[in-house]
Amino acid sequence: MQATTTVRPVQERSSSMARALSKAAIYIVLITFSIVFLIPAIWLILTSLKQESQMFAWPPQWIPNPFWPRNYVQMFELVPMTRYLLNTLKILAFGVTGVGTSAQLFPEMPANPQVRSTRPPPGAAPAADQPTPADGQEAPTVAPSG
């Protein structure tokens, strides 16, 4: 018995290498943009944990020293934040309930009412030009016209 080795053609290897490089470039761009867009959010959170005198210090200091969570305590003392949070949760609950209920009531409704669905609604009789299954056979599929 003779052992055979398969050699991939040069063109196939170069196309797989090009795909790998393309994928790596996409990941590098996505990671770079993710870091760029996350920096302001990180700065916002870290600044909220600084004392007021440190917020505008030059050069800026990334890590709060001393760590100052008192700003969050003051926020709840000065502003009715619990009321705001409860209102937000109420609106969230109504929105989620409404979307879930409408999805159950209208499962075949297209997201855009101007787009007409090619599928008939559940339980509807087939169109006159659409074949029906006979004797347990599966109906042939018909490509939509138009």
ABEGO torsion letter per residue (X at the ends): XBBBBBBBBAAAAAAAAAAAAAAAAAAAAAAAAAAAAAAAAAAAAAAAABBAAAAABOBBBABBOBBBAAAAAAAAAABBAAAAAAAAAAAAAAAAAAAAAAAAABAABBABAABBBABBBBGBBBBAABBBBBGGBBBBBBBBBX
